[in-house]
Amino acid sequence: MGKFSELIKEDKPVLVDFFAEWCGPCKIMAPILVQVKDQLKDEVRIIKVDTDKNQELAMKFRIQGVPTLMLFRRGEMRWRQSGVLQAQDIIQVIQQYGLN
């Protein structure tokens, strides 16, 4: 959990994708997150967290459904949503909550 805490303290936005291998909607999110990264490049860091392998972290953030996306900047959670979102919606959220 120490490495996670360090990563979310970065100055640039950090989008965390809480997912599980068995989750169908999570598989849909993977290429969408690639699109987000392709568009925003180094403006954002995207981290994937497998809730089955990181149960302590999932409990800390009260992850009840996957996929759940959370946006952090300088250690502060700026935004959170569960379910599948389109790339353009995620980019808009990052620009609204993460870059200002």
BELGIQUI-V45819 format. One record per helix or strand. SS is the DSSP state (2 for helix, 1 for strand). FROM is the first residue (numbers start at 1). TO is the last residue. If there is no record, write none. Layout:
# BELGIQUI-V45819
((SS	FROM	TO) (SS	FROM	TO))
This chain:
# BELGIQUI-V45819
((2	2	7) (1	13	19) (2	24	43) (1	44	50) (2	55	60) (1	68	73) (1	76	82) (2	87	98))
